Amino acid sequence: MAPSSIVKTSCRGCHGVCQVLVHCDASGRPVKVTGDPDSPTSRGYICPKGAAAIEQATHPDRLRRPLQRVGPRGSGRYEPISWDAALERMAAAFDAVRRESGPEYVALCQGTGRPYTEFTGRFIHALGSPNFVSPGHNCFLPRNIASALTVGWLPVADVYGRGGGCPACVFVFGCNSMATGAADGLCGSMAGKALRQADQVIVADPRRTPTAATADLHLQLRPGTECALALALLHVIVGEELYDRDFVARHCQGFAELAAHVAVFSPDWAAPITRVAAEDIRRAARVFATAKPACLLWGNGIDTSVNAFQTGRALLLLMAITGNLDVPGGMVRWVPPAGVRCKSPQEDKNILGMQFLTPEQKARMIGAGKFPFVPGCHQPTFWDACLTGQPYRPRAVWLVGTNPMLTATRGDVVEAALRDHLEFTVVSDLFMTPAAELADLVLPAAHWLEQDDVVYFHKIWCVLARQRVLDPGEIRDDREVILALAHRLGLDDAFPWPDWPSYLGWLLEPSGLDFKAFAAKCILFGEMRYRKHEANGFPTPSGRVELVSSVMARLGRPSLPVYVEPPHSPVSSPEIAAAYPLILMTGCKVLPFFHSEGRQIDSLRRLRPTPQVAVHPDTAAALGLAPGDPVWVVTPAGRAKLHLRPDAGLSPDVVQADHGWWYPEQPGPEHGWRESCVNLLFGHEHFDPDCGAEPLKCSLCRLEPATA
């Protein structure tokens, strides 16, 4: 009998950088997944999602064959078909729409950033459609765009110590990766290590998270006021001349304008807005400016507001004027491995295939021009167009790795579009989701244990190997499906690789490694260099950090950060607050789940059996509510049922609700998705004017007992 074995691979439970060990029995069957203690990216860490990977991949409800609908939409009547038949049907449907109405009438929607974006975007753009739809406007995109305009690249905290030192100060701003797994290509456990080693830790968060509870200073701000806080920090650093004079003089443009701009945004101005004491704002500014080096762990907490883009700009200016850009222990731009063709838009501007679109085709994107910095199709605008037909109604859509009835706002609009308005819908997923229940074709997607891959992450500081340890049977990787479909549709110029192994070989070709040799190495690093701006400047129009954005000025938009009060808040909408007196935060991740994934996995559900709304104990008592009680979270747009969890770390008028909840154990086609879907609590009225972000963490609600 063959001995048991261990396969080194990398997890895909979220978009982190965790390497893992898959333990296999004598027959080669995987039996356990553990963290890899030798991994330089995760140092042995594994979260519940990674540990549950085998349970998820072998779950009896996994989709394992292509299915086609044979009854009315929502009837749950499907029959298996072959892959050839499924691909032929897709190709025929997409081609018919392309010829009859135009390629823009076909759209592709994908979920969070996983390592297939280079194929999904490339496919739909090569087809001639500009309608590539993602949730980026609420996740990562606001910071990414603000970074591109300000410094030319997205700064990432240098918590790994590759330059010989760790941050002396860590400022955690709208980020909780230490508790939720990963962000920006960093492992949360490594961020936690940096926090433990730092001399000073500052946390800006409306919640008293475990990180905030152990920080040297917790700035417990009112949700949605992050930009006001950042402007006050800038005021102190500039006014007290704590900025890095040399860096500002040599590498920044617009400092005099910035100084004049922030002169009015004092801590005394910000304190009543943010609810953070003025003296605490001053202390935070002084610590961050004088500690060398300092980094800022920023995250999705600042992405979901109508002020998201300007908040990102303000934080970038903080990084810049304190001299913390691209220095060891500061905010860096990673150098990718030289021997691998990069799959990141940051390194290859053509990776998403935008070059295949003509200017006329780009102008036909749904929502074109509505938000100046959204590179793809704005998700809420797309789903609205499916119902209204304005500017036109798409005819066909392919959903890849997304469950938009749960993860997009106005899931009722998404449901109506899928059920009644789209002529042809394809869903690729691991399980039969509420969205898949309305599809014409359902394709079984590969789990990461069923994949060979060259894995990149958003910032390309390393490239990891992923090795197949489970036989996928008839399941196919999404990218294999895209390759086969592209060839059927005559898109060979965009997809010159005959199959998936050929593509992996092409990626690795400059390194001289084939996939087997690469898998044996498990990881390739770039040769990190710091202070790259000393030789090359910054990739902005001026070649400097643009404190005053020339792009924004040219477009007639505010060229310096400005604070905008949330549209529904006790300040801006007192008449609404009278009926809905609590500030609602949603979208805060919990460790067992990644958005709407994992609800059918027993080991994960045991960790979080029901959706929860965190409420201050005094608020719950005043409403006559007890821990565990089912409650309705009610807004002017709708309601969702969750279970009360007391949290004394919240302000009495702030509540935080879990998102992404549905009940796979309930019968289809709905699987109870409407019952606890907090994204039904928002309308499509308020967006960030630059990047289209939505106020998911700063709205108004009330709580009612869910007695019925």
Protein Blocks (a to p, Z undefined) as FASTA:
>chain_A
ZZddddddddfkbccfbdcdddddfkopafbdcddfkbmklnopacfklmmmmmmmmpck
bcfbdcddfbdehklpacdddfklmmmmmmmmmmmmmmmnopklpccdddddddkllmmm
mmmmmnopabdcdfklmgojlmmmmmmmmnopacdddfkopnopacfbdcdehiakkmno
paehiafklmmmmmmmpmbdcdddfbdcfklmmpmbdcdddehilmmmmmmmmmmmmmno
pacfklmmmmpghklmmmmmmmmmcfklmmmmnopafklmmmmmmmmmmpccddddddfk
lmnccklmmmmmmmmmmmmmnopgoiehiacdddddfkbccfbfklmmklnopmmpcfkl
mmmpghihkamklmbdcfklmmmmmmnopabdcfbdcdehiafklmpghkllmmmmmmmm
pmbdcdddfbdcfklmmpfbdcddddfklcccddddfkopaccddddfbdekjaccfklm
mmmmmmmnopmmmmmcfbfklmmmmmmmmnopafklmmmnopacddddehklmmnopadf
kopacfbafklmmnopafbdcddddfbdfklmmmlmmmmmcccdehiacfkbghjgoklp
mklmmmmmbacddddfklmmmnopaehiacddddfkbccdddddddfkbcfkbccddehi
acfkbccfklommmmmmklmpcckbccfklopacfklccddddddfZZ
